[in-house]
């Protein structure tokens, strides 16, 4: 159970929501994030809040928390609705995997996929906003696509899910500018979200409908990215788990708002991301996660914001080159120097400590530690050349169809 910082008695509706901490003193938590967590407790309709070891300050509220409320708070989810992590198995044996060759192939991911998937989410997204990003694109910021291998199996049961001789893929991406447009339209239509939305109001119903579209779009996008990586590596791919961490889920008690908190289920497994130069983890949620609204950390969480990373590292050429390598011989693909600095391993907390805290509170069991081999972040593309290549591919397709 978490450590409550607010009593939960009969007068709880008056005194505010229960706030539980699922972290220890070993996890460094910024004071402003703790204050944001406490401030959430005072919002109308807020019932129960869980804060996790990756907790850090956000624009509209803390990141790394789950909040149960009878009202909807779109600002707590923000613009990247449906952001999450897909964990996949590639049918490439580790002994045959070549890091440099895979990195060269993955540089092609910056160009959008030629074929767009059909379906309701694709069609609705295109009708909602003409400039919606195409499927198969990762996005910026902390989003990434990473090829991993097992560094260590942490319990006997781990071998049911993972194999030391196989290659795995972790995809972190969201709804791109689809979610951004939905959030912008919500802010424009509802001048003040301070008191949340009634889920039965036109505004609440409308936001939930678009929210669900973004969540579906983001999950499909992660699968398309995985399919593209598999095609580039000439491999097959299998989805193991897709775990969103930026969304709302309806429950019998109300709506759980997951902000940077993985929405898990009992009997599943979930990734907890480290950084491109540190270990990630695969964990199994336990029954104890019911107390935290079936939420856990999705990653290490930021220790330093982007602005404060400049000057800390990447000041010399050797330091910048070092940011693109790790101790396992892995490679990070990131042509944007500023992004490479902002996303350096030192910007993030210790994922191992996050896992230790979650396990100590009975929320998870750690299954495996995963080492990063190739991490794709961003490639600078000659967009004019990319458009010409895309045009040539489409003309070739049309000729092939005509026979």
N, C-alpha and C positions, 0 to 999 in steps of 0.2 A: 504494500500500500504506500501511497505517497505521504509526504509530511504536510498535513493541512496547516495553512497559515490563517485560516478563517474558520471559526466554529460553524458547524452545520446543525442547527437545532430547529425547532418549530418556527422561529422568527427569521429563518434564513432568507426569505423573500425580501425582508426589510433590510437585513444587514449585508446582503450581497451574496454572491455565489461562493461555493467552496473552491478553494484553489489548492491543488496538490502538486508538490514538487517530486518528480521522479529522477532526481539527481542528487549527488553528494557534494561535499565541500571540495572534493578532488576535481570536479568539473568547474572551470572558471566561467562564471556567469556575470555579465555586465549589469551594473546596478540599474541602468535605464531599462533593460529588458525585464528585470524583476518588477519595476514600477509599472511598466506597460501591462504585465501579467495581472498585477493587482488592480489596475484601472479597469480591465475587462470585467472584473467581478461586479462592478457598479452599473454595468449596462442593463437596461430594461430587459427582462426575460432571461437573463443569464443564470444558469443553474449550477454548472460545475465546470471547472477548468483544470487541465493537466498541462504541466510544463516539463519539458524533457532536457536532457543534458546538452543538446545542441542549441538551446534557447539563445536568441540574440535579438537586438532591437530591429523593428521594421517600420515602414512608413506609416501604416495605419494600425499597427499593433504588433505584438511580438511574433517572431518566427520560431517554430519549434514547439508548437502547442496545439492542443485540441480543446474546443470549447462547446459545451452543450447549452443550447438556448431554445426558448420557445419562439424566438423571433429570428429572422434572417439578417445577417450582417455581411453584405457583399464586399465591403471594404476590408474585412478580415481575410478574405480569399484573394482580393486584388485582381490583377490583370492576367496572370498566367494560370487561368482556370484549367484544372485538369493536369497540371504539371505532375510528373511522376517518374518512376524508374521501371524499365522493363529489363528483366534478367533472362538471358537466352543461352542455350547450349549450341555450339557449332560442332559439326561432325569432323573437325580437323584434329588429328592427334597432335599432342604437344610436341612430340619428338620431330615432327615434320614442319612445325610452324617456324617461319622465318620472320623475325621482327622487322627488319629493314624492308623486305619485300611487301609485307602487309601494310607498313606505313606508306609506302609509295602508292599502293592501290587505294588506300583510304583517303588520299588527298582528293579523290574525285567526288567525295561526298558533298563538297560545297555547292556543286551544280545540282539543281533540283532534279528529282526523278522525272524521267520522260513520261512514263505511264502513270496516270493518276487513278487510284482505286475508285470504283463506283460504289454507290450506296447512299443511304439517307444522310449520313454525316457529311459526306463529301458534297452532295448536292445542296444541302441546307447551308453549309459553310459558304459555298460560292454565291448563293443567293443573298446571304446576309451581308457580305462585304466583298466587293469586286476585287479588292487587293489582298485577299487572304493569302497567306503564304502557302505554297504548294506542299503537298505531302512529301515526306522524305528529307526535310530540312531540320537541322538541330536547333539553330538559334544561338544567341550569344550568352553573355554573362557566365553563370556557373553551369550551363548545360554542356553536355559532353557525350561522347560515345567511346567506350573503352573496352578493349580486348583484355581479358584477364585469365589467369591460371590459378589453380589452388596452390597456396603457399603452405597451408597447414590445415588438416582436418582436426577439429577441436573436440569432437566427441564421437563415439562409435557409430551413432545413428547417422552421422553426416554422410557416410558412404552410400546411403539410400538415395541421396539427392545429387551428390557431387563425386567426380572422379578426378584423381590427380593427373591422369593421362589425357584429359580433354581440355578444350579451349572454351571459354565463356565470353559473353558479351553483355555489357551493362550500358543501357541507353537512358540518359537523363534528358528529357525534353518535355515541352508542354504544348499549349495551344497557339503559340506564336502570336501573330497580330490579330488572330480571330478573337482570342480572349481579351486582348487589349482593347479591341473595338467594342466588345460587349461591355466591358467595364466602363469605358468612356461614355457609351450611350446610357448606361445606368446612372452615372454621375450627372449627366446632362438632364436626364428625365426626372431625377430625384435630387433636388438641391441639397437636402440634408439627410444623411444616413445615420446620424448620431444615435437615433433611437431604433434603428433597424427597420425591417419591413415585416408587415403581417403576411404570413405565408399564404393566406387566402385572399389577399388583395390583388388587384390587377398587376401592380408593380412586383409583388412577390412571386406571383404565378409566372409572369413574364420573365423575370430574372432566372428563376429555376429552370424554365424551359431552355433558355439560352445557355445556362450553366451546364445542363446535361449534354447539350450539343458539343460544347467545348471539351468536356470530359471524354466523350466518345471520340471526338476528332483527335485529341492528344494521344489516346491509346492506340488508335489506328496509325498515327504518325510514328510512334515508337516501333510498331511492328514493321512499317514500311522501311524505316531506317535499318532495322535489323536485316530485313530481306535484301536491302541494297548492299550492306556489308558482306553478307553471305555470298551474294552474286559476285562481288569484287574479288572475294577470296576463293571463289569456285567451291563453295561448300553449301550444305543444307543447314537450316537453322530451326531450332525448336524453342518455343516459349516455355519458360519454367514458371515465371511469375511476373505480373504487371501490377505494380503497387502505386497508385496515385497518392500525392501528399499535399495537394492544394485543391480542396473541394469541400462540398457539404454533403452529408448523408442524413437521410431521414431515419429516425428511430421512433419507438413507441413513446419515448419521453420528450422528444423534440428534435432539433437539428444539430448534429455535431459538425462544427467547423474545424477542418483540418488545415492548419497553416504551417507548411513545412514539417508536417507530421505524417508519417506513413499510415494510411488507413488499411489495417491488416485484418485477417480473419484467422480464427483458430484452425489448425490443420494445414495452414499454408506455410510458405517460407518467404523471406523478404531480404533484399539487400540493404546494407547500411554503408553508404559511400564514404570512402576516405578522400584522398586527393590523388592527383596523377603521380605523386612521389611518395605515397603512403598506402598502407593496406586498407582495403575495403573488407566488409564482413557479410556473410550470409547467416541469417538467424532464423529461428523458429519461434513465432509468438506463442506464449503459454496462456493458460486460462486466466492467469492474473492480469492479463492485459484488458480484461473486461472492465477493471476498475479505472483504466485510463481511456475509456471509450474506444477500445480496440485501436489504439494509436501508439506508435513508438517513434523514435527518431528515424529520419530518413538518411541522415549523413552526419558528418562531424560538426557542421555548423561553423559559421564565420567567427573568428576571434578578432580580426581587424577588418574594418570596412575598406572598400576599394581605394578611397583617397589616401588612407593611412598606410597602404602598402607601398606607395611610391616613396622611394628613399630608403626603405627597409632592405630591398634586394633589387637585383637587376641594374645596379649602378655601373657595372663594368661589362665589357663584352663577354668575359669569361663567366661572370655571374649569369648573364642572360642565356648563354649557351647551356649553363648548368641547369637552368630551369626546365630545359627540354629533355633532360635525361633523369633516370632514377637509378637506385642502387641495384635493381634487378636487371639492368640493361635495357629497360623500357624507354620508349620514345614518346614525347608529347608533340603533337602536330598543332602548332599555334604560330601563325605568321604575324599576329598582332602583338607587338612588344608590350603595349600597355596592358592588354588582357593577360599576357603571360605573367606579368608582375602581379596584377590584381588577383590572379587565380593561383599564385604560388602556394606550395604546400604550407608555408608558414602563415598564410592567411586563415587557416582553418584549425580547429581544435583537434585533439587527439581522438580519432575514431575508436581506438581500443578502450579509452576511458569511457566514452559514450556507451559502448557495448557492456563494459563492466558495470556501469551504473544501472543500466536497464535490466541486466541479469540480476543484480543485487536487489532490485525492487520486485523481482518475480515476474517481469513482463516478457522476457525472452530466454531462449537458450541459444548460445552461440554454436554454430555448426562448423564454419570454416572461415579462415582468413584468405583473402584473394589478393594476389599481386598484380599490379598494372603493367601490361606489356606494350600496348599502343593506346594512347589517349588522343582522340581527335577533338580539337577545340575549334579552330578557325583557320581557313586558308584564304589568302588573298587571290582573288580570281580576276582575270581579264574578262569582264562581263560581256564586252562586245564579241570577243572570241567565243565565249560560252554560248551566246545567242546564235552565232554562226554555226557552231557545232550542233546545237539543238535543231536548227533549221535543216542542216544536212541529214541528221538522223530521221527527222520527220519525212523528208523527201524520199529517203531510202525506204522507210516503212511503206509509204504509199506505192512505190514501185513494186515492192515485194507483194503487196496485196493485189495489185493489178496483174501480177504474174509476169 
